[in-house]
Amino acid sequence: MFVCFSKLLNEPVMDKDRELLGKLYEIITVPTEVYPKLWAMVVVRGIFKKRYATIPWDNVRERDKKGIYLKCKKRALNFQDTIDYQDKLALRRDILDQQVIDTYNYNVIRVNDIHLLEVNQDLMLAHVDIGVKGLMRRLGLEKIVGKAQDRLVPWKFIQPLSINPVSKTIKINIPQKNFRSIPPAELSDIMMDLDPKQKIGLFKTLDLDTRIRIFGRLDFKTQREIAEEIGPKDSAEILKEIPDDEATDFLERMPRHRVDFILEKMETKEVKKLSRLLGYASDSAGGLMTTDYIAIDKNTIVEAALNIIKEAAFPVETFQYVYITGENKKFVGLTNIRRLISASPDEVISSTTFPNIPYVHLEDGVQEVAYLMEKYKCQTLPVVNEGHILQGIITIDDILSQVIAIAWRKTRRKVPRTL
């Protein structure tokens, strides 16, 4: 049997002798289980000067249409002017009419009602109701929607978004693996639907791997707010793991003194790499490129090259190609995994290179890069300096984000048509 939380609110609460104590104001639970049992109720009495009492739910003797009856007597209860349950999950305060995350459908939803499952004398959280029917029920207009289907989401997929006032974090009530299973694009979209405090609160509760997956997909304003909240040390941990071009995009828009604080927390190798990238204009090949790629000497045999690739860990978009270099890291050409697997193990890797590979120089602009990618239908472009030494690569994702941004700015500058 299911009980709607909205039907319990303001229900009369009586003691053992059926003397009226007040009305049910709140229900509190401790979400330690997939479908947690109700832990306590808060009863309120008074009109102009309200007083509250917290009563364990196992003190409930029975419920009927007239109200809720307790096992104890009135004198056993302690009514106070205020009540503190900040560390607990309160259904009225934290769930009803609030935004929560549906980790199954990957979106932010608003809760119109809560379904409680009755098992013996216990009630446990079962679903949240996000449909019109749930809202109409609370208004006493359920007959208007007739046999309309309920829109329910199982509680095990619900992540509340209440902020801890001390730590300013959101208590994760579902396993972290549920967040890891959400695609980065979907999780970043979820975060963008939250208010600023909720964005930061949720981000602070995520593990490092999940933070790394979504940081580069957030808008700069959100990135900056998060970085200021988590501090230089945690910011550095994220930036050293995300692609160099994403880290550079973020750092070049930050105030110089904050960039210095973050770089101080990084290893020397990372600092040198990012400092060099920050020296290029953001709309140049040098500013767009990433240094996450696999480069192998042209004299390396295929078998050894494949072993090098197996031990490497780079983003998927940079992993499919292998860049071949000669003396002093001069760019020779590129190959891909398919060609290497098909080649004889004792061949040198230079024999697998593609012919006529296009490349760009550090100072080349967005238009030149986009033109070459379109002309040669390539997913990545090598970036070289004046000495033809390989400096980095540009992926199709990097150039698309720049082209879209330019197109958007041009569109914004156009005068809107009027009738």
C-alpha angles and dihedrals in degrees: 000000000000125000122198115229091218089061091055095051112103092008112151113257118208131189128232091283091049092251112152113252100175139275132307106260105168143003121216128200137177106225099215094128135054090252103020124206121238109267104192145341129229115222121199128198134178132050110228096018108035123200127191138209128190113218124186111244092232086067089073111108100183146332131219139157091286097055148276122316125205133210093226135069126250094253090061092065127087114212116196137184092242136017130208121212100141093135094054133073109255115195097209096042101037107027117020111085089355133118115255134172121253101208093188099055093030099234146104115256137184118231118230096176142348126235117217121197115221115217113174103309095335128095121202134184109264112159144351116230114223098168134104089247091065091051093047090050091060091050092050091246099110092126090065092066092044113182095357113150119258115242103218132171118197113247093236089071095048123104113187118216104212112141122230103233093215105042094025089222134121116244108237106226095178127060116279087236088071089063093044089055092057111095111249093242091053094046092049089050089052091052092049089058092059128086117256095264092048092048092054094040092052094044092052091055095051121097120251095259092055092046090054092050095056107027096087091050095058122093117259095252091057092043091053094048090050094047092051091050100046094041135228097295097055091039090055091050089057098042095052090056102045121078113288094240091055091048090049093049089055098043097047090059095048124091111271095242091055091049089054092051091052095045089051088064094054131085117262093251093055093045092053092048095049094041089055092050091047088059092070127079112262092236095049129090089252091054094045099046129098126212092213102110141107117255121182130183114257093237094058114114118239095248092056091044091055090052090052090051092050090057095046123095115200136142115283095247091058097037099070094070130057118206117217121212136185134197114348090005094293112169112255104166144288140260135183137234094258092057092048094051091049094048126089111268093234096051118107113251093239089070090066098055122125115243123246099012113188120225139176136220126241094255097047114119134235093265093055092048093047091047093054094046090052094044096050096031091229130157096210137025127205116233118214136179128229091283091054090247114151111252103169145307136261120219127208090249091058095052095042092056090053095046092048091049091052092048091049093052091050091050092050090053093056117101109245117244118247131198 
